[in-house]
Amino acid sequence: MLKLYSYWRSSAAYRVRIALNLKGVAFETLPVHLVKEGGQQHSPDYRALNPQGLVPLLVDGDARISQSLAILEYLEEIFPIPALLPDDPAERARVRSLALHIACDLHPLNNLRVLQYLSGTLGVEDEARQAWVRHWIATGLAGVEQGLAAYEGSLSLGRRPGYLEACLVPQVYNARRFNCDLSAYPRILRLTEHCETLEAFANAAPEVQPDAQ
């Protein structure tokens, strides 16, 4: 069975849980608490598994794959059905482009270690830190909202979700955590609200994970 080193509120791990559920692949969750004990991701044992010191980490036999989008690509290759990406190369590129915008441009600026550096090392006060988070989430979601115009009235795979939704829903979860105003993103809200009714997404939600606190 696949093993997923995960933290319940990590949006990167959340992406992978959604993808595994969409593909119907069984996996064991191994919690790595990012706050307790100074962050269990920094422990020598975990660093031996994943020198990046991040979650998620997928272990498949002797293979250890870090970085959520690399894991999604790996799952697509070893479990091709059901697909997470469209068949058409241009459509696949469109989906990947939006997913990369979320995972690489938007998410890192509200990631835990960035926020810890702002408040800890730089001494940024909470109000200013919250303003930082909301600014970058708003900037990133505006680009996603425009990109979703191509899928008006449908999911990225027509009637079912895939790679794009696996990245989008966790980022909306983050935006809600930080009390961001999402009223300017009706396409994002419609897509997210629909996905959240689906079993694959509901079972991947942070609050139902074994380490949720």
Helices and strands as residue ranges (DSSP letters): E 2-6, H 11-23, E 27-31, G 36-38, G 40-42, H 44-49, E 57-60, E 63-66, H 68-78, H 89-100, I 101-106, G 107-110, H 112-116, I 117-121, H 126-147, G 148-151, H 163-177, H 186-195, H 199-202, G 206-208
